[in-house]
Amino acid sequence: MGVMDKLKIFVVKEPVVAASCLIAGFVPPFRSHHHPTEPEQSKAAPRLPHLRLKEMTTVPGSLVWELVKKNNCFLIKQFGNSNAKVQFSKEPNNLYNVHSYKFSGLANSKTVTVQPSAGDDKAVVLSTTKTKKQNAPAKLQHKNVMRKDFRKMAKAVKNQVCNNYYRPDLTKPALARLSTVYRSLQVSKSGIKKKNRQPTKL
């Protein structure tokens, strides 16, 4: 039995393991046993061609989610045996930080992130993932810094997420996230008002 035949049988019997090997770029070392009817071959086992990075990015997101949904390094397990109805995740590009396929930044090739800028200019950064730059992590994110009022920023988010058919299902969550971030920036800019804790005179 040749190496390719063994590889086909391995993929059929162990699809999850084969998918994880494909994502990691690892090919199981199958050895070809010598058969008397086959022509004489070299002692070294034939090697399969190395998987290129472009071929690894073609793995469907649903398969990636099946591999990471039960256990990954970003999953927060602070609710007993992780039996809570809502699980959270610290993975990047997760809009709500909720552990689900819809908001997952690992399983989806198109992600949306709304967060405050790192500087002191009180701006909001809208980040989206470039689908054609999956093999270049340094150029993966497209960031748009917004310093306008809330209505103009909401219109820009809606145009980027919904109007060009990028991720219409994330339009309302992105606007809700924008509202929360914008209010937090307004509070930090004006300062927290101190309440008068003195007892009232009767």
C-alpha beads as a LAMMPS data file, in Angstrom:
LAMMPS data file: protein, C-alpha beads

202 atoms
201 bonds

1 atom types
1 bond types

-500.0 500.0 xlo xhi
-500.0 500.0 ylo yhi
-500.0 500.0 zlo zhi

Masses

1 110.0

Atoms # bond

1 1 1 0.000 0.000 0.000
2 1 1 1.422 3.334 -1.032
3 1 1 1.831 6.458 1.071
4 1 1 -1.074 8.295 -0.564
5 1 1 -3.406 5.344 0.054
6 1 1 -2.454 5.303 3.732
7 1 1 -2.993 9.057 3.934
8 1 1 -6.480 8.724 2.444
9 1 1 -7.405 5.999 4.939
10 1 1 -6.061 8.125 7.808
11 1 1 -8.173 11.129 6.721
12 1 1 -11.313 8.976 6.512
13 1 1 -10.788 7.314 9.927
14 1 1 -9.496 10.347 11.845
15 1 1 -10.921 13.514 10.232
16 1 1 -10.459 15.727 13.306
17 1 1 -6.819 14.725 13.807
18 1 1 -6.160 15.165 10.099
19 1 1 -7.692 18.654 10.183
20 1 1 -5.572 19.657 13.163
21 1 1 -2.473 18.386 11.362
22 1 1 -3.482 20.400 8.317
23 1 1 -3.870 23.588 10.360
24 1 1 -0.505 23.083 12.062
25 1 1 1.213 22.284 8.771
26 1 1 2.249 18.825 9.978
27 1 1 2.083 15.706 7.791
28 1 1 1.985 12.315 9.600
29 1 1 5.084 10.245 8.718
30 1 1 3.730 7.215 6.860
31 1 1 6.256 4.583 5.897
32 1 1 5.843 2.558 2.731
33 1 1 6.501 -1.188 3.274
34 1 1 8.288 -3.053 0.518
35 1 1 6.156 -5.499 -1.459
36 1 1 7.789 -8.181 -3.608
37 1 1 5.609 -7.363 -6.635
38 1 1 6.445 -3.656 -6.529
39 1 1 9.524 -2.316 -8.309
40 1 1 12.636 -1.774 -6.239
41 1 1 12.530 1.605 -4.529
42 1 1 14.932 3.540 -2.397
43 1 1 15.072 2.781 1.312
44 1 1 14.056 6.301 2.285
45 1 1 10.310 6.761 2.631
46 1 1 8.844 9.158 0.078
47 1 1 7.997 12.548 1.480
48 1 1 4.826 14.405 0.700
49 1 1 5.155 17.960 -0.600
50 1 1 5.233 20.542 2.178
51 1 1 1.941 22.304 2.797
52 1 1 2.048 25.927 1.863
53 1 1 0.515 28.603 4.052
54 1 1 -2.067 29.499 1.415
55 1 1 -3.378 25.927 1.499
56 1 1 -3.770 26.023 5.298
57 1 1 -5.972 29.107 5.151
58 1 1 -8.595 27.220 3.123
59 1 1 -9.725 25.281 6.207
60 1 1 -13.440 26.109 6.760
61 1 1 -14.315 28.097 9.839
62 1 1 -16.864 25.535 11.024
63 1 1 -14.114 22.898 11.245
64 1 1 -11.818 25.280 13.145
65 1 1 -14.659 25.992 15.591
66 1 1 -15.153 22.277 16.236
67 1 1 -11.477 22.038 17.161
68 1 1 -11.342 25.052 19.509
69 1 1 -14.834 25.334 20.983
70 1 1 -14.256 23.005 23.941
71 1 1 -10.767 24.030 24.919
72 1 1 -8.374 26.800 23.902
73 1 1 -5.982 29.148 25.675
74 1 1 -8.367 32.140 25.424
75 1 1 -11.391 30.450 27.028
76 1 1 -12.305 31.740 30.499
77 1 1 -13.273 28.903 32.832
78 1 1 -14.295 30.515 36.099
79 1 1 -17.776 29.093 36.486
80 1 1 -17.224 25.770 38.216
81 1 1 -16.864 23.107 35.534
82 1 1 -17.492 25.622 32.734
83 1 1 -21.180 24.689 32.672
84 1 1 -22.405 28.273 32.626
85 1 1 -24.875 29.287 29.952
86 1 1 -22.603 32.136 28.817
87 1 1 -18.861 31.557 28.418
88 1 1 -16.402 34.359 27.793
89 1 1 -13.215 34.460 25.770
90 1 1 -10.135 36.700 25.703
91 1 1 -9.305 35.937 22.082
92 1 1 -8.447 38.869 19.788
93 1 1 -10.970 40.138 17.237
94 1 1 -13.897 38.999 19.386
95 1 1 -16.470 41.793 19.371
96 1 1 -18.380 40.806 22.525
97 1 1 -15.734 38.624 24.215
98 1 1 -18.337 35.842 24.165
99 1 1 -17.285 32.284 23.406
100 1 1 -19.493 31.506 20.414
101 1 1 -19.040 30.767 16.733
102 1 1 -20.674 34.050 15.721
103 1 1 -18.215 36.270 17.604
104 1 1 -15.153 34.005 17.463
105 1 1 -12.008 35.639 16.165
106 1 1 -10.326 32.290 15.538
107 1 1 -12.995 30.536 13.473
108 1 1 -14.187 33.486 11.360
109 1 1 -12.160 34.997 8.556
110 1 1 -14.210 38.215 8.758
111 1 1 -14.175 39.899 12.158
112 1 1 -15.154 43.311 13.546
113 1 1 -13.634 45.042 16.576
114 1 1 -14.576 48.378 18.156
115 1 1 -12.305 49.653 20.907
116 1 1 -10.829 52.920 22.224
117 1 1 -7.525 54.050 20.805
118 1 1 -4.348 53.575 22.776
119 1 1 -3.464 57.270 22.701
120 1 1 -4.889 60.183 24.681
121 1 1 -6.936 61.624 21.810
122 1 1 -10.153 59.885 22.966
123 1 1 -10.749 58.281 19.570
124 1 1 -12.511 55.051 18.607
125 1 1 -10.798 52.451 16.431
126 1 1 -12.846 50.257 14.081
127 1 1 -10.870 47.176 13.018
128 1 1 -11.850 44.675 10.346
129 1 1 -10.011 41.645 8.991
130 1 1 -8.704 41.572 5.445
131 1 1 -9.803 38.333 3.798
132 1 1 -6.959 38.418 1.247
133 1 1 -4.226 38.868 3.890
134 1 1 -4.802 35.702 5.935
135 1 1 -1.209 34.589 5.395
136 1 1 0.266 37.933 6.520
137 1 1 -0.545 38.587 10.208
138 1 1 1.169 41.990 10.185
139 1 1 -1.166 43.222 7.430
140 1 1 -4.276 41.360 8.555
141 1 1 -6.097 44.217 10.285
142 1 1 -7.635 47.235 8.588
143 1 1 -7.987 49.982 11.210
144 1 1 -10.103 53.105 10.907
145 1 1 -9.637 55.788 13.585
146 1 1 -12.803 57.818 14.199
147 1 1 -12.837 61.159 16.040
148 1 1 -16.218 62.500 14.953
149 1 1 -19.483 62.727 16.855
150 1 1 -21.484 59.618 17.616
151 1 1 -23.896 59.827 14.666
152 1 1 -21.117 60.053 12.108
153 1 1 -19.197 57.238 13.767
154 1 1 -22.318 55.046 13.828
155 1 1 -22.864 55.742 10.125
156 1 1 -19.251 54.804 9.376
157 1 1 -19.577 51.546 11.329
158 1 1 -22.808 50.674 9.543
159 1 1 -21.291 51.395 6.132
160 1 1 -18.230 49.278 6.868
161 1 1 -20.011 46.301 8.424
162 1 1 -23.399 46.111 6.734
163 1 1 -23.633 48.123 3.520
164 1 1 -20.765 46.353 1.730
165 1 1 -22.000 42.861 2.795
166 1 1 -18.979 42.304 5.072
167 1 1 -20.705 40.980 8.238
168 1 1 -24.344 42.145 8.308
169 1 1 -25.052 39.909 11.306
170 1 1 -22.632 41.975 13.417
171 1 1 -24.196 45.365 12.653
172 1 1 -26.282 45.680 15.830
173 1 1 -23.561 44.246 18.125
174 1 1 -21.004 46.634 16.588
175 1 1 -23.289 49.637 17.136
176 1 1 -23.954 48.531 20.727
177 1 1 -20.219 48.175 21.317
178 1 1 -19.633 51.610 19.790
179 1 1 -22.222 53.144 22.110
180 1 1 -20.561 51.602 25.171
181 1 1 -17.059 52.686 24.150
182 1 1 -18.225 56.197 23.270
183 1 1 -19.948 56.662 26.635
184 1 1 -16.883 55.413 28.486
185 1 1 -14.726 57.954 26.641
186 1 1 -17.142 60.748 27.505
187 1 1 -17.057 59.804 31.193
188 1 1 -13.262 59.636 31.255
189 1 1 -13.044 62.979 29.451
190 1 1 -15.411 64.892 31.749
191 1 1 -14.448 63.019 34.901
192 1 1 -16.636 61.185 37.379
193 1 1 -18.926 63.452 39.355
194 1 1 -18.531 63.088 43.074
195 1 1 -21.710 62.579 44.988
196 1 1 -22.455 64.601 48.077
197 1 1 -22.397 62.090 50.889
198 1 1 -23.142 64.555 53.661
199 1 1 -26.290 63.822 55.637
200 1 1 -29.273 65.941 54.762
201 1 1 -30.487 68.420 57.345
202 1 1 -33.938 67.758 58.734

Bonds

1 1 1 2
2 1 2 3
3 1 3 4
4 1 4 5
5 1 5 6
6 1 6 7
7 1 7 8
8 1 8 9
9 1 9 10
10 1 10 11
11 1 11 12
12 1 12 13
13 1 13 14
14 1 14 15
15 1 15 16
16 1 16 17
17 1 17 18
18 1 18 19
19 1 19 20
20 1 20 21
21 1 21 22
22 1 22 23
23 1 23 24
24 1 24 25
25 1 25 26
26 1 26 27
27 1 27 28
28 1 28 29
29 1 29 30
30 1 30 31
31 1 31 32
32 1 32 33
33 1 33 34
34 1 34 35
35 1 35 36
36 1 36 37
37 1 37 38
38 1 38 39
39 1 39 40
40 1 40 41
41 1 41 42
42 1 42 43
43 1 43 44
44 1 44 45
45 1 45 46
46 1 46 47
47 1 47 48
48 1 48 49
49 1 49 50
50 1 50 51
51 1 51 52
52 1 52 53
53 1 53 54
54 1 54 55
55 1 55 56
56 1 56 57
57 1 57 58
58 1 58 59
59 1 59 60
60 1 60 61
61 1 61 62
62 1 62 63
63 1 63 64
64 1 64 65
65 1 65 66
66 1 66 67
67 1 67 68
68 1 68 69
69 1 69 70
70 1 70 71
71 1 71 72
72 1 72 73
73 1 73 74
74 1 74 75
75 1 75 76
76 1 76 77
77 1 77 78
78 1 78 79
79 1 79 80
80 1 80 81
81 1 81 82
82 1 82 83
83 1 83 84
84 1 84 85
85 1 85 86
86 1 86 87
87 1 87 88
88 1 88 89
89 1 89 90
90 1 90 91
91 1 91 92
92 1 92 93
93 1 93 94
94 1 94 95
95 1 95 96
96 1 96 97
97 1 97 98
98 1 98 99
99 1 99 100
100 1 100 101
101 1 101 102
102 1 102 103
103 1 103 104
104 1 104 105
105 1 105 106
106 1 106 107
107 1 107 108
108 1 108 109
109 1 109 110
110 1 110 111
111 1 111 112
112 1 112 113
113 1 113 114
114 1 114 115
115 1 115 116
116 1 116 117
117 1 117 118
118 1 118 119
119 1 119 120
120 1 120 121
121 1 121 122
122 1 122 123
123 1 123 124
124 1 124 125
125 1 125 126
126 1 126 127
127 1 127 128
128 1 128 129
129 1 129 130
130 1 130 131
131 1 131 132
132 1 132 133
133 1 133 134
134 1 134 135
135 1 135 136
136 1 136 137
137 1 137 138
138 1 138 139
139 1 139 140
140 1 140 141
141 1 141 142
142 1 142 143
143 1 143 144
144 1 144 145
145 1 145 146
146 1 146 147
147 1 147 148
148 1 148 149
149 1 149 150
150 1 150 151
151 1 151 152
152 1 152 153
153 1 153 154
154 1 154 155
155 1 155 156
156 1 156 157
157 1 157 158
158 1 158 159
159 1 159 160
160 1 160 161
161 1 161 162
162 1 162 163
163 1 163 164
164 1 164 165
165 1 165 166
166 1 166 167
167 1 167 168
168 1 168 169
169 1 169 170
170 1 170 171
171 1 171 172
172 1 172 173
173 1 173 174
174 1 174 175
175 1 175 176
176 1 176 177
177 1 177 178
178 1 178 179
179 1 179 180
180 1 180 181
181 1 181 182
182 1 182 183
183 1 183 184
184 1 184 185
185 1 185 186
186 1 186 187
187 1 187 188
188 1 188 189
189 1 189 190
190 1 190 191
191 1 191 192
192 1 192 193
193 1 193 194
194 1 194 195
195 1 195 196
196 1 196 197
197 1 197 198
198 1 198 199
199 1 199 200
200 1 200 201
201 1 201 202
